[in-house]
Amino acid sequence: MTSDVTLCECFARDGLQHEPQFVPTATKRALVERFAALGFPRVEATSYSNPKVVPQFADASELLKSIERKPGVFYKATCANVKAVERALADLEAGSGANEISLLVSATESHTRKNLNRTRAEQWRNIADTVAAAGGRFRLVGTISVAFGCPFEGAVDPARVLGFVADLAAAGADEVVLADTVGVGVPRQVKHLVSEAVKLAPRVGVHLHNTRNTGFANAYAALEAGATVLDASVGGLGGCPFAPRATGNISTEDLVYMLHGEGIDTGIDLAALITVAEWLEGQLGRQLPGQVYRAGTFAPVAA
Amino acid sequence: MTSDVTLCECFARDGLQHEPQFVPTATKRALVERFAALGFPRVEATSYSNPKVVPQFADASELLKSIERKPGVFYKATCANVKAVERALADLEAGSGANEISLLVSATESHTRKNLNRTRAEQWRNIADTVAAAGGRFRLVGTISVAFGCPFEGAVDPARVLGFVADLAAAGADEVVLADTVGVGVPRQVKHLVSEAVKLAPRVGVHLHNTRNTGFANAYAALEAGATVLDASVGGLGGCPFAPRATGNISTEDLVYMLHGEGIDTGIDLAALITVAEWLEGQLGRQLPGQVYRAGTFAPVAA
């Protein structure tokens, strides 16, 4: 198994996206800076969404401007369209933007329409336009939603997903992330898709949800198959509006526990990360899906 | 990956062991019969524990007598000592006993003392005595507790665990189950221990807890390494008194979801199993650790 794994802490974007309460910019800033300090090489910081649609990220520019940067860390922002890229560029030119952006496609027509309000043909024109607008100024991550199953269409043809991986790479993506948006995937799917995707894209990651308790088995299978980027969210927060009873992303601290047990040096301070989950539980006033922060850490393999 | 997997539904024993309320015998009987009807080839039914220590199983004989048997199904009872085996034998001779019993050892001295109130030397004399008392009348499962880590001693030497596997096989165990009693194990441990254990015992199983969200990745790794028996508990109930904040066993319905997704035909009716988890949630009045019963099932791989 590879030891070259990049963990992307997604809490500040995916974890917060559906929190009804606006989280103050100062709190977001503190969290993003904390994640970088804990050792994450990549932190998903915000989304250049339309503030009317996602008010949680109305402070995207303000937040990115406030963050004290740690050298070598990539701060990612989601950019769903050309307008978002133009905002990201303006912030970059002012010296305070994201240095990585993610572009979104959906694997199915129905999810494209409901999530991005586009047809599939339009989503590919949008990708071409956003890549052109980005002008090579950002590291580009192409994310394929519902790659392992769609809440509207059911099973998704893996050949179509792999075609999209190739299309994103051809469009200029430095990395392609396969997202199990509604948490339905199983290890053999992950193994198949990742092992083929690594032949088509410069770098392949997975964005997994633990909705049906397959998330960590899927992460393990993804690493076995050659994925080198894993998204996760502290406490296991985050989710999808089309899967309302669903648990969110795989929890970062639980993933780090497993990876350290596997002998993979993530460079992340697990004990300190657990204190963030504990703090979040207090802030949100509810038990989080993550488990290591409750059970405590352990070193199952003697050093 | 093997398609020869025996799932053992442990709810009626491990799931109930620490429930403070006594569950009526009729309810236990209905559950055990339901599990058999749903397709489980093996159902852990009860434990011949000392009723003063574990009052939940004071009705072991009465329960086993009441159960209408399904041909081909193994009904397992835990037997911690000779006295327990004598009770199991008496029930068997009356035509209503368990046809499989599990014998217990712990991988560490401290856990042996605290869990079984014996030294390690005594526990091996106890194994010899219980096997002799069983007289070849039962299928014998040897279970090794804290095989992946001990709450008192930390990391456990895998060579010692493998020595115990060989000892149990030599003592007459038809199967050896490696138990992650406090849910600390990681896939590489599971892979190593299982792949070596299958060389030493006629059949190897794993009993996994999802305490740190590694349970399903561990189940996947166990199957890859040649395990052919997986314990699980509907709803993910059960636990260990020495890990009080811990989630219990891996949830059966989530495991079945993953296995069916992997293309493994367990013979179990997942939709009906989900209704059992839903019913249990209502009975216990709390959300269970299992996730598929909340999120709903899905067929991620087209038939």
Interface residues (C-beta under 8 A of the other chain):
Chain A: F148 G149 G154 A155 D157 V182 G183 V184 G185 V186 P187 R188 Q189 N210 T211 R212 N213 T214 G215 F216 A217 A219 Y220 A221 A243 R245 A246 T247 I250 S251 D254 Y257 M258 G261 E262 G263 G290 Q291 V292 R294 A295 G296 F298 A299 P300 V301 A302
Chain B: F148 G149 G154 A155 D157 V182 G183 V184 G185 V186 P187 R188 Q189 N210 T211 R212 N213 T214 G215 F216 A217 A219 Y220 A221 A243 R245 A246 T247 I250 S251 D254 Y257 M258 G261 E262 G263 G290 Q291 V292 R294 A295 G296 F298 A299 P300 V301 A302
